[in-house]
Every structure is written in structure tokens, then in C-alpha cells.
Amino acid sequence: MTKAELKKRALGHDLLRVLAKADELGLATRVEVTDAEREEIRKANDYYADKEFEYFNVISAVTGYSKLPNLTVMDQLAQRLVSGLHDGCLNAQ
């Protein structure tokens, strides 16, 4: 996608839409995202959509953030994404 397309906010801050678009554009040719990782992205999206990573939510805090994604899985995926997409991003126009 071009910068102009990204600025249109067609994907917004919806991690599931971003992942679906990445799949459509051939993400799997560079980085494999497992079903378990996709589930963690879904969990993260629930928090992200409600801005709970930015703002304190009393109910989430009281329940011990019980629906928080596995941060180790998310970190490992993020590292693979950066590594697998690095060259493609640098060569993008």
C-alpha cells in the first residue's frame, strides 16, 4: 500500500482489518502467522479498539486484565514481522 492509501485510514486502528489486508497482499510469502498468533492479535484488538493500552480501565484492572493477549507470543510475532518485512519496507516506494 502507498503512504497515501494508508493516510486515508481505510484500515483505521483495527488490527484484524490490518491483518486481513496484509494476508490479501501476501504476508504469508514473508512471514507465517499461526492460528494461535491470530487469536492473540484478536485479543489485542479488543483492548486496542477500546484504547485500553492508552487509558486506564478500572474493570480490566480489577479483573487482572484477564483477556490480555499473551505478550510473549505477541513479542515473538512482532520480532518475526520486523525481520521478515524489513527489506520489503525499505524497498517500497
N, C-alpha and C positions, 0 to 999 in steps of 0.2 A: 504494500500500500504506500502511496505517496504521503508526504507530510500534509499536503492539502486535504487528502481524504481523511487522515487521522484528525485533523483540526475540525472537521465537520461534526465530530463527536457521534458519528453513526454507531460506534460501539459503546460509547459512554464509559462508565466505570463498572460495567458488568463483566466480570471475569469469565463467566460462562459464554457470553457472546464473543469475547475476545478469543477464547479457546476454540470455539466453533469456527470463527473466521480463520484462525491460524491453521486449523485442520483443513479447511477448504483450500487454503493457499499452499498446502503441502508440508506442514510441520513435521509429519512422520518421516519425511525424507531426511531430516536433520536430527530430530530428537523424538524418541518414543516416549509417549506419556501413557503410563499404565492406567488401568481402571481404578486401582487404589489411589493413585495420584489425582485422577479426575474427581474422585469422591472428596479428597481433601481440598481441592480447588472449589468444589461446590460448597463445602463448609465455610471456607474462607470468604466466598462470595456473599454468603448470608451475613457475615459480620461486616464485610466491606460495603455492601449495599446500604446498611443501616449506619454507616460511618462509625462503627464501634471500635475501629482501630484508631480513630481520631478522638472520639469523645467517650467519656466515662459513662457506662450504663450500669445503674445500680443492680438491676435484676441479674444481668450477666455476672457481675462481680459476686453477688450473694450466692449464686449457684456455682461459683468456682469456674466460670467460663467453660461449662460442661460440653458445649458444642464447638469449641475451638478446634481448628484443624491441627493435625499432628505437625508441629513446627519443624521437627527433624525431617519429615518427608517433604515438606514444603521447601526447606533449605536445600536439600539434595536435588530436588527438581529444579529449583532456581539456578543452582550451580551448573546443572546439565544444560539448561536452556541458554545461559550465558555462553558456555563453552561451545555448544552446538550451533548457535546463531551468530556468534561473534563475526566471523568472516562475511557472512551474508549481509549483515547490517553494515559493516564497513564498506562493502562494495555496492550498497544500494544507492540509487540516485535520488 
